């Protein structure tokens, strides 16, 4: 348990009116505060109905109170949960009473941070708490639950265990040079490094999928006015988000829609058509189109199937951000009596479809999944987990160190050094080696009460 930690309190339910509101208290004064408010002796893990009274004995509300004795609690400390009637005034009154009895207002993520610091969960599990709360699709929620249960951490820790064993062997060879041991062949170092690399790449691929589940991708609809961008937005979102007319320049401002594509969150942005104009409002919309492209992951580039890619589209291509991916959509095949199809041209995918009728929409969805490398897990959702950008960066560094170790395998000193570096980066994922700055950044993104 944290030494000398204070007692924190916060409202753990969402703001606004509701059937039930929960105020949570954690720390050495939690039990005392709960007994003062309820006027009862509290038994661990037993829910009892009590009156909640202020310091003057005035009734504030009635509800349930639960006591979880540390270390057998979420934070590893004594925890009190007061379940009162939902509503801003009632829950705030209960919280104020906890503060008057000695608690301090919790900061964002304080409860989960204490769980991590008290070794109840590791850092990857702690992050998954926030990811579960913020999950925008069922698949993302299932992935976050899997991470919270420790599936991701187990993968990391198994890899870490094998890495440490190899590093210890190599360093032992360095300690006894007089033995004249061929450390490479005797310890199967080459094969073990290769196995570590293969395992790490498997985890990295799964983590990449996990990041897509967590963060999703932004699609930006790009093209000339009246090419069918708004119709496509409506087809992808399944509702009439955008106004569709035959008048060019109808869309003046970016329209966004959040959808679920095979469990991956998509943020679709319908933009103003890119063209020269004197209309100040339309010109402002076009400027926002370019701004959206700077932040997008994939540009869905619409052209009319009867015209194909013209000089106009080629000129726009030169202004696209270098790191944005693109899919060409040859729209309005319904006017040509053509069939929907998906083609590959050089490195680009081309989808022939009709945004008006929806023909070819499934092909477009598949092209999007192909472009971002998102794959459905044939083994089931229970094997997915959520990952973050920092996890992928750490795994990239591990990959780099293992490659260096393989390249310098003739030198035990260099292999040992690279394995030590790899261990440090791998351990940072679960929080064995984490700076206070990193912890502050991670937990500041939580909501208050978690």
TIKOLTOR-661912 format. One record per residue (C-alpha): residue number from 1; residue in three letters; x negated, y, z. Coordinates in steps of 0.001 Angstrom, whole numbers. Example, Ala and Ser with C-alpha at 12.3 -4.5 7.8 and 13.67 -1.06 7.14 Angstrom:
<rs>
[r 1; ALA; [-12300; -4500; 7800]]
[r 2; SER; [-13670; -1060; 7140]]
</rs>
This chain:
<rs>
[r 1; UNK; [0; 0; 0]]
[r 2; UNK; [-1137; 3551; -682]]
[r 3; UNK; [-2974; 4995; 2278]]
[r 4; UNK; [-1477; 8144; 3717]]
[r 5; UNK; [1199; 8421; 1018]]
[r 6; UNK; [4072; 10752; 1669]]
[r 7; UNK; [7745; 9901; 1298]]
[r 8; UNK; [9395; 10865; -1969]]
[r 9; UNK; [13048; 11156; -2963]]
[r 10; UNK; [14923; 11759; -6203]]
[r 11; UNK; [18247; 11235; -7942]]
[r 12; UNK; [17821; 8107; -10074]]
[r 13; UNK; [21020; 8302; -12104]]
[r 14; UNK; [21601; 10522; -15118]]
[r 15; UNK; [22862; 14086; -14556]]
[r 16; UNK; [26590; 14759; -14768]]
[r 17; UNK; [29783; 13178; -13480]]
[r 18; UNK; [29985; 9410; -13083]]
[r 19; UNK; [31455; 6647; -10978]]
[r 20; UNK; [28274; 6096; -8982]]
[r 21; UNK; [25225; 8192; -8213]]
[r 22; UNK; [21992; 6774; -6769]]
[r 23; UNK; [19447; 8603; -4643]]
[r 24; UNK; [16192; 6734; -4108]]
[r 25; UNK; [13688; 7257; -1285]]
[r 26; UNK; [10253; 5591; -1074]]
[r 27; UNK; [7524; 5859; 1549]]
[r 28; UNK; [6807; 5465; 5272]]
[r 29; UNK; [9784; 7627; 6345]]
[r 30; UNK; [12317; 5920; 4062]]
[r 31; UNK; [13842; 3638; 6697]]
[r 32; UNK; [14044; 6426; 9281]]
[r 33; UNK; [15725; 8751; 6767]]
[r 34; UNK; [18226; 6075; 5759]]
[r 35; UNK; [19153; 5314; 9357]]
[r 36; UNK; [19597; 8999; 10190]]
[r 37; UNK; [21921; 9588; 7243]]
[r 38; UNK; [23959; 6396; 7749]]
[r 39; UNK; [23814; 6276; 11556]]
[r 40; UNK; [23219; 2527; 11339]]
[r 41; UNK; [20474; -19; 11851]]
[r 42; UNK; [19506; -1250; 8393]]
[r 43; UNK; [18615; -4824; 7534]]
[r 44; UNK; [16445; -5492; 4454]]
[r 45; UNK; [18279; -6473; 1260]]
[r 46; UNK; [21763; -6192; 2747]]
[r 47; UNK; [24236; -3700; 1270]]
[r 48; UNK; [26481; -1997; 3796]]
[r 49; UNK; [29212; 616; 3492]]
[r 50; UNK; [28568; 3685; 5663]]
[r 51; UNK; [29443; 7335; 6123]]
[r 52; UNK; [26683; 9711; 4975]]
[r 53; UNK; [26376; 12634; 7360]]
[r 54; UNK; [24216; 15752; 7466]]
[r 55; UNK; [22030; 16911; 10369]]
[r 56; UNK; [25084; 18404; 12112]]
[r 57; UNK; [27110; 15222; 11808]]
[r 58; UNK; [29323; 16588; 9012]]
[r 59; UNK; [30562; 13959; 6573]]
[r 60; UNK; [29110; 14408; 3070]]
[r 61; UNK; [30247; 11203; 1399]]
[r 62; UNK; [30806; 7483; 1871]]
[r 63; UNK; [28936; 4747; 43]]
[r 64; UNK; [26518; 1843; 57]]
[r 65; UNK; [22996; 1950; 1427]]
[r 66; UNK; [20285; -629; 754]]
[r 67; UNK; [16914; -1054; 2397]]
[r 68; UNK; [13985; -2802; 673]]
[r 69; UNK; [11077; -3408; 3011]]
[r 70; UNK; [7572; -2983; 1625]]
[r 71; UNK; [5611; -4623; 166]]
[r 72; UNK; [8614; -6566; -1159]]
[r 73; UNK; [10007; -3665; -3165]]
[r 74; UNK; [9562; -2030; -6561]]
[r 75; UNK; [7005; 507; -5297]]
[r 76; UNK; [5426; -1769; -2695]]
[r 77; UNK; [6615; 674; -9]]
[r 78; UNK; [9763; 893; 2087]]
[r 79; UNK; [12614; 1977; -193]]
[r 80; UNK; [16088; 3259; 588]]
[r 81; UNK; [18780; 3500; -2081]]
[r 82; UNK; [21889; 5530; -1294]]
[r 83; UNK; [24780; 4780; -3650]]
[r 84; UNK; [27303; 7597; -3467]]
[r 85; UNK; [30095; 8911; -5675]]
[r 86; UNK; [28702; 10197; -8958]]
[r 87; UNK; [28626; 13910; -9574]]
[r 88; UNK; [26123; 16723; -9513]]
[r 89; UNK; [27214; 18264; -6213]]
[r 90; UNK; [27465; 15008; -4253]]
[r 91; UNK; [24159; 13507; -5381]]
[r 92; UNK; [22338; 16814; -4949]]
[r 93; UNK; [23743; 17126; -1412]]
[r 94; UNK; [22492; 13633; -535]]
[r 95; UNK; [19089; 14429; -2040]]
[r 96; UNK; [18861; 17725; -108]]
[r 97; UNK; [19626; 15819; 3077]]
[r 98; UNK; [16771; 13394; 2395]]
[r 99; UNK; [14435; 16335; 1847]]
[r 100; UNK; [15538; 17969; 5099]]
[r 101; UNK; [14753; 14715; 6910]]
[r 102; UNK; [11140; 14732; 5760]]
[r 103; UNK; [11008; 13507; 2172]]
[r 104; UNK; [9423; 15434; -688]]
[r 105; UNK; [10933; 15799; -4146]]
[r 106; UNK; [9488; 13161; -6480]]
[r 107; UNK; [7637; 14153; -9632]]
[r 108; UNK; [8416; 12490; -12991]]
[r 109; UNK; [7361; 8840; -12881]]
[r 110; UNK; [6419; 8928; -9185]]
[r 111; UNK; [8202; 5690; -8236]]
[r 112; UNK; [6713; 3698; -11136]]
[r 113; UNK; [3298; 5250; -10524]]
[r 114; UNK; [3401; 4007; -6937]]
[r 115; UNK; [4367; 547; -8165]]
[r 116; UNK; [1263; 603; -10376]]
[r 117; UNK; [-1066; 1987; -7693]]
[r 118; UNK; [218; -613; -5217]]
[r 119; UNK; [-507; -3410; -7740]]
[r 120; UNK; [3129; -4358; -8220]]
[r 121; UNK; [2792; -3906; -11985]]
[r 122; UNK; [-64; -3093; -14338]]
[r 123; UNK; [-276; 15; -16515]]
[r 124; UNK; [1181; -1605; -19634]]
[r 125; UNK; [4169; -2795; -17606]]
[r 126; UNK; [4568; 646; -16063]]
[r 127; UNK; [4704; 2236; -19505]]
[r 128; UNK; [7327; -272; -20600]]
[r 129; UNK; [9681; 1050; -17907]]
[r 130; UNK; [9873; 4387; -19736]]
[r 131; UNK; [10007; 2603; -23096]]
[r 132; UNK; [13002; 552; -21946]]
[r 133; UNK; [14843; 3672; -20817]]
[r 134; UNK; [14104; 5468; -24090]]
[r 135; UNK; [14700; 2495; -26419]]
[r 136; UNK; [16882; 3515; -29368]]
[r 137; UNK; [17564; 25; -30757]]
[r 138; UNK; [18387; -3359; -29254]]
[r 139; UNK; [15156; -4821; -30630]]
[r 140; UNK; [13129; -2025; -29029]]
[r 141; UNK; [14867; -2642; -25706]]
[r 142; UNK; [14135; -6383; -25887]]
[r 143; UNK; [10507; -5626; -26705]]
[r 144; UNK; [10265; -3279; -23717]]
[r 145; UNK; [11795; -5923; -21426]]
[r 146; UNK; [9235; -8445; -22667]]
[r 147; UNK; [6418; -5991; -21956]]
[r 148; UNK; [7862; -5266; -18520]]
[r 149; UNK; [7954; -8990; -17759]]
[r 150; UNK; [4241; -9161; -18559]]
[r 151; UNK; [4101; -10815; -22012]]
[r 152; UNK; [1842; -8147; -23514]]
[r 153; UNK; [-341; -8037; -20390]]
[r 154; UNK; [-684; -11828; -20448]]
[r 155; UNK; [-2002; -11702; -24024]]
[r 156; UNK; [-4497; -8999; -23058]]
[r 157; UNK; [-5611; -10730; -19848]]
[r 158; UNK; [-6174; -14101; -21553]]
[r 159; UNK; [-8345; -12404; -24174]]
[r 160; UNK; [-10140; -10466; -21436]]
[r 161; UNK; [-10822; -13656; -19470]]
[r 162; UNK; [-12487; -15342; -22456]]
[r 163; UNK; [-14449; -12193; -23275]]
[r 164; UNK; [-15788; -11888; -19720]]
[r 165; UNK; [-16810; -15559; -19658]]
[r 166; UNK; [-18838; -15099; -22844]]
[r 167; UNK; [-20415; -11877; -21569]]
[r 168; UNK; [-21423; -13594; -18300]]
[r 169; UNK; [-23069; -16422; -20242]]
[r 170; UNK; [-25036; -14029; -22472]]
[r 171; UNK; [-26171; -11936; -19506]]
[r 172; UNK; [-27208; -15087; -17645]]
[r 173; UNK; [-29468; -15957; -20584]]
[r 174; UNK; [-31023; -12500; -20282]]
[r 175; UNK; [-31752; -13113; -16605]]
[r 176; UNK; [-33735; -16294; -17333]]
[r 177; UNK; [-35829; -15585; -20439]]
[r 178; UNK; [-38526; -18035; -19329]]
[r 179; UNK; [-36140; -20932; -19884]]
[r 180; UNK; [-36488; -20337; -23631]]
[r 181; UNK; [-32794; -21022; -24236]]
[r 182; UNK; [-31391; -20675; -27726]]
[r 183; UNK; [-28415; -18760; -26364]]
[r 184; UNK; [-26619; -18683; -29732]]
[r 185; UNK; [-26444; -22417; -30383]]
[r 186; UNK; [-26400; -23582; -26771]]
[r 187; UNK; [-23409; -21433; -25905]]
[r 188; UNK; [-21627; -21558; -29269]]
[r 189; UNK; [-21782; -17772; -29154]]
[r 190; UNK; [-21080; -17319; -32864]]
[r 191; UNK; [-17953; -19490; -32769]]
[r 192; UNK; [-16718; -17891; -29568]]
[r 193; UNK; [-17161; -14376; -30970]]
[r 194; UNK; [-15222; -15423; -34058]]
[r 195; UNK; [-12439; -16864; -31897]]
[r 196; UNK; [-12284; -13665; -29842]]
[r 197; UNK; [-12018; -11604; -33026]]
[r 198; UNK; [-9231; -13773; -34440]]
[r 199; UNK; [-7273; -13648; -31189]]
[r 200; UNK; [-7746; -9905; -30960]]
[r 201; UNK; [-6509; -9409; -34548]]
[r 202; UNK; [-3395; -11478; -33757]]
[r 203; UNK; [-2674; -9244; -30756]]
[r 204; UNK; [-3344; -6116; -32810]]
[r 205; UNK; [-850; -7174; -35474]]
[r 206; UNK; [1796; -7824; -32839]]
[r 207; UNK; [976; -4506; -31156]]
[r 208; UNK; [1357; -2682; -34482]]
[r 209; UNK; [4853; -4134; -34790]]
[r 210; UNK; [5507; -3117; -31193]]
[r 211; UNK; [4517; 481; -31876]]
[r 212; UNK; [6924; 613; -34835]]
[r 213; UNK; [9693; -695; -32564]]
[r 214; UNK; [8887; 1973; -29991]]
[r 215; UNK; [8205; 5022; -32158]]
[r 216; UNK; [10002; 4200; -35396]]
[r 217; UNK; [9169; 6070; -38582]]
[r 218; UNK; [10288; 9270; -40255]]
[r 219; UNK; [11573; 9093; -43825]]
[r 220; UNK; [11692; 12296; -45839]]
[r 221; UNK; [13959; 12467; -48901]]
[r 222; UNK; [12184; 14444; -51622]]
[r 223; UNK; [13181; 15422; -55145]]
[r 224; UNK; [14704; 17983; -57426]]
[r 225; UNK; [18054; 19564; -56595]]
[r 226; UNK; [21103; 17385; -57327]]
[r 227; UNK; [19067; 14206; -57757]]
[r 228; UNK; [21088; 12379; -55092]]
[r 229; UNK; [19213; 12902; -51834]]
[r 230; UNK; [22325; 13701; -49799]]
[r 231; UNK; [24193; 10714; -51250]]
[r 232; UNK; [21287; 8469; -50272]]
[r 233; UNK; [21256; 9865; -46734]]
[r 234; UNK; [24946; 9057; -46427]]
[r 235; UNK; [24372; 5519; -47708]]
[r 236; UNK; [21484; 4845; -45324]]
[r 237; UNK; [23247; 6313; -42304]]
[r 238; UNK; [26589; 4714; -43101]]
[r 239; UNK; [28481; 7979; -42668]]
[r 240; UNK; [28965; 11330; -44383]]
[r 241; UNK; [26126; 13272; -42786]]
[r 242; UNK; [25482; 15514; -45781]]
[r 243; UNK; [27745; 17429; -48148]]
[r 244; UNK; [27640; 15989; -51666]]
[r 245; UNK; [28538; 18215; -54629]]
[r 246; UNK; [27494; 18642; -58258]]
[r 247; UNK; [26127; 22083; -57431]]
[r 248; UNK; [22291; 22147; -57198]]
[r 249; UNK; [20863; 23588; -53990]]
[r 250; UNK; [23761; 22578; -51723]]
[r 251; UNK; [21367; 21384; -49014]]
[r 252; UNK; [19775; 24493; -47548]]
[r 253; UNK; [18384; 23059; -44325]]
[r 254; UNK; [16991; 19708; -43254]]
[r 255; UNK; [19642; 17221; -42124]]
[r 256; UNK; [18472; 14347; -39923]]
[r 257; UNK; [19999; 10988; -39145]]
[r 258; UNK; [18787; 8215; -36841]]
[r 259; UNK; [19508; 4653; -37950]]
[r 260; UNK; [18449; 1117; -37095]]
[r 261; UNK; [16741; -941; -39798]]
[r 262; UNK; [16222; -4552; -38646]]
[r 263; UNK; [15607; -3259; -35137]]
[r 264; UNK; [13155; -539; -36186]]
[r 265; UNK; [14299; 3056; -35506]]
[r 266; UNK; [14347; 5285; -38584]]
[r 267; UNK; [14641; 9044; -38601]]
[r 268; UNK; [15813; 10134; -42056]]
[r 269; UNK; [15445; 13747; -43123]]
[r 270; UNK; [17440; 15046; -46089]]
[r 271; UNK; [15640; 18128; -47377]]
[r 272; UNK; [16356; 21004; -49686]]
[r 273; UNK; [15530; 20301; -53343]]
[r 274; UNK; [12079; 21525; -54334]]
[r 275; UNK; [12352; 24192; -57002]]
[r 276; UNK; [11595; 27833; -57636]]
[r 277; UNK; [14384; 30062; -56347]]
[r 278; UNK; [15102; 33688; -55454]]
[r 279; UNK; [17752; 32722; -52914]]
[r 280; UNK; [16162; 33610; -49537]]
[r 281; UNK; [18196; 30973; -47648]]
[r 282; UNK; [17363; 28206; -50110]]
[r 283; UNK; [13725; 29343; -50141]]
[r 284; UNK; [13619; 28980; -46362]]
[r 285; UNK; [15057; 25458; -46691]]
[r 286; UNK; [12344; 24551; -49215]]
[r 287; UNK; [9667; 25765; -46800]]
[r 288; UNK; [11153; 23487; -44142]]
[r 289; UNK; [11018; 20623; -46643]]
[r 290; UNK; [7253; 20985; -46894]]
[r 291; UNK; [7054; 21215; -43113]]
[r 292; UNK; [9028; 17955; -42802]]
[r 293; UNK; [6639; 16253; -45202]]
[r 294; UNK; [3703; 17174; -42984]]
[r 295; UNK; [5290; 15186; -40135]]
[r 296; UNK; [6779; 12309; -42144]]
[r 297; UNK; [5494; 8750; -42481]]
[r 298; UNK; [7150; 7829; -45791]]
[r 299; UNK; [8415; 10046; -48614]]
[r 300; UNK; [11369; 8638; -50548]]
[r 301; UNK; [10810; 10344; -53902]]
[r 302; UNK; [14063; 10478; -55889]]
[r 303; UNK; [14165; 10924; -59658]]
[r 304; UNK; [16915; 10314; -62188]]
[r 305; UNK; [16519; 6897; -63792]]
[r 306; UNK; [17330; 8337; -67214]]
[r 307; UNK; [14450; 10833; -66969]]
[r 308; UNK; [11829; 8999; -64920]]
[r 309; UNK; [8821; 10755; -63459]]
[r 310; UNK; [8336; 14114; -65156]]
[r 311; UNK; [5627; 16759; -64983]]
[r 312; UNK; [7663; 18401; -62250]]
[r 313; UNK; [7331; 15367; -59944]]
[r 314; UNK; [3652; 15042; -60808]]
[r 315; UNK; [3066; 18634; -59697]]
[r 316; UNK; [4770; 17938; -56370]]
[r 317; UNK; [2651; 14825; -55830]]
[r 318; UNK; [-446; 17000; -55773]]
[r 319; UNK; [904; 18861; -52743]]
[r 320; UNK; [1952; 15842; -50695]]
[r 321; UNK; [-58; 15112; -47525]]
[r 322; UNK; [-2711; 12489; -48244]]
[r 323; UNK; [-1665; 10142; -45434]]
[r 324; UNK; [2053; 10010; -46260]]
[r 325; UNK; [3249; 6871; -48004]]
[r 326; UNK; [5732; 7082; -50862]]
[r 327; UNK; [8466; 5029; -52470]]
[r 328; UNK; [9888; 6002; -55847]]
[r 329; UNK; [13649; 5773; -56209]]
[r 330; UNK; [15013; 5789; -59747]]
[r 331; UNK; [18542; 6876; -58929]]
[r 332; UNK; [21856; 6983; -60798]]
[r 333; UNK; [21565; 3580; -62510]]
[r 334; UNK; [25367; 3526; -62471]]
[r 335; UNK; [25274; 6089; -65313]]
[r 336; UNK; [23085; 3762; -67378]]
[r 337; UNK; [24929; 501; -66649]]
[r 338; UNK; [21611; -849; -65360]]
[r 339; UNK; [20984; -3385; -62604]]
[r 340; UNK; [19265; -2682; -59303]]
[r 341; UNK; [15708; -3969; -59019]]
[r 342; UNK; [12481; -3557; -57090]]
[r 343; UNK; [9231; -3175; -59002]]
[r 344; UNK; [5580; -2631; -58156]]
[r 345; UNK; [3637; -72; -60203]]
[r 346; UNK; [-27; 186; -59223]]
[r 347; UNK; [178; 813; -55463]]
[r 348; UNK; [3708; 2240; -55505]]
[r 349; UNK; [7050; 554; -55019]]
[r 350; UNK; [9865; 1572; -57379]]
[r 351; UNK; [13496; 937; -56502]]
[r 352; UNK; [16159; 1218; -59189]]
[r 353; UNK; [19457; 1934; -57458]]
[r 354; UNK; [22599; 4023; -57236]]
[r 355; UNK; [22915; 6261; -54199]]
[r 356; UNK; [26526; 6900; -55219]]
[r 357; UNK; [27710; 3268; -55218]]
[r 358; UNK; [25117; 1784; -52866]]
[r 359; UNK; [23898; -764; -55407]]
[r 360; UNK; [20255; -1553; -54646]]
[r 361; UNK; [20420; -220; -51081]]
[r 362; UNK; [19214; -3547; -49643]]
[r 363; UNK; [16226; -3459; -52011]]
[r 364; UNK; [15351; 19; -50759]]
[r 365; UNK; [15542; -1127; -47137]]
[r 366; UNK; [13203; -4008; -47939]]
[r 367; UNK; [10811; -1624; -49681]]
[r 368; UNK; [10743; 598; -46598]]
[r 369; UNK; [9925; -2366; -44340]]
[r 370; UNK; [7217; -3477; -46780]]
[r 371; UNK; [5668; -10; -46899]]
[r 372; UNK; [5235; 296; -43126]]
[r 373; UNK; [4278; -3357; -42656]]
[r 374; UNK; [7216; -4216; -40406]]
[r 375; UNK; [8043; -7918; -40339]]
[r 376; UNK; [10919; -9750; -38750]]
[r 377; UNK; [9673; -12107; -36068]]
[r 378; UNK; [10669; -15612; -37132]]
[r 379; UNK; [9887; -16872; -33638]]
[r 380; UNK; [12584; -14700; -32120]]
[r 381; UNK; [12883; -11404; -30265]]
[r 382; UNK; [11603; -12941; -27037]]
[r 383; UNK; [8085; -12920; -28508]]
[r 384; UNK; [8077; -9226; -29371]]
[r 385; UNK; [6642; -6586; -27089]]
[r 386; UNK; [6358; -2811; -27097]]
[r 387; UNK; [3005; -1139; -27645]]
[r 388; UNK; [1785; 2440; -27763]]
[r 389; UNK; [-694; 4376; -29839]]
[r 390; UNK; [-3285; 4267; -27044]]
[r 391; UNK; [-3038; 462; -26950]]
[r 392; UNK; [-3749; 242; -30672]]
[r 393; UNK; [-6671; 2659; -30358]]
[r 394; UNK; [-8138; 526; -27564]]
[r 395; UNK; [-7725; -2650; -29640]]
[r 396; UNK; [-9411; -942; -32604]]
[r 397; UNK; [-12383; -155; -30382]]
[r 398; UNK; [-12485; -3755; -29156]]
[r 399; UNK; [-12437; -4925; -32778]]
[r 400; UNK; [-15321; -2593; -33613]]
[r 401; UNK; [-17411; -3847; -30680]]
[r 402; UNK; [-16803; -7510; -31532]]
[r 403; UNK; [-17845; -6827; -35114]]
[r 404; UNK; [-21047; -5185; -33892]]
[r 405; UNK; [-21725; -8165; -31636]]
[r 406; UNK; [-21378; -10529; -34592]]
[r 407; UNK; [-23672; -8392; -36744]]
[r 408; UNK; [-26333; -8299; -34018]]
[r 409; UNK; [-25934; -11876; -32813]]
[r 410; UNK; [-29688; -12503; -32883]]
[r 411; UNK; [-30131; -10058; -29991]]
[r 412; UNK; [-28714; -11176; -26660]]
[r 413; UNK; [-29161; -7632; -25304]]
[r 414; UNK; [-27040; -6070; -28054]]
[r 415; UNK; [-24362; -8780; -27830]]
[r 416; UNK; [-24097; -8264; -24079]]
[r 417; UNK; [-23819; -4488; -24533]]
[r 418; UNK; [-21060; -4756; -27144]]
[r 419; UNK; [-19125; -7249; -25019]]
[r 420; UNK; [-19342; -4854; -22060]]
[r 421; UNK; [-17939; -2040; -24207]]
[r 422; UNK; [-15172; -4301; -25501]]
[r 423; UNK; [-14278; -5313; -21950]]
[r 424; UNK; [-13961; -1687; -20893]]
[r 425; UNK; [-11575; -819; -23730]]
[r 426; UNK; [-9510; -3976; -23255]]
[r 427; UNK; [-9202; -3353; -19510]]
[r 428; UNK; [-7947; 192; -20130]]
[r 429; UNK; [-4721; -1230; -21613]]
[r 430; UNK; [-3579; -2804; -18358]]
[r 431; UNK; [-5160; -64; -16254]]
[r 432; UNK; [-8131; -1772; -14631]]
[r 433; UNK; [-10291; 1087; -15917]]
[r 434; UNK; [-8168; 4231; -16239]]
[r 435; UNK; [-8960; 7862; -15556]]
[r 436; UNK; [-6736; 10041; -13395]]
[r 437; UNK; [-6147; 12272; -16432]]
[r 438; UNK; [-4755; 9319; -18393]]
[r 439; UNK; [-2471; 8317; -15535]]
[r 440; UNK; [-1226; 11873; -15180]]
[r 441; UNK; [-431; 12086; -18887]]
[r 442; UNK; [1372; 8728; -18937]]
[r 443; UNK; [3572; 9220; -15876]]
[r 444; UNK; [4413; 12857; -16680]]
[r 445; UNK; [6441; 11535; -19628]]
[r 446; UNK; [8796; 9608; -17317]]
[r 447; UNK; [12108; 10930; -16109]]
[r 448; UNK; [12469; 11966; -12472]]
[r 449; UNK; [13764; 9102; -10332]]
[r 450; UNK; [11727; 6378; -12086]]
</rs>
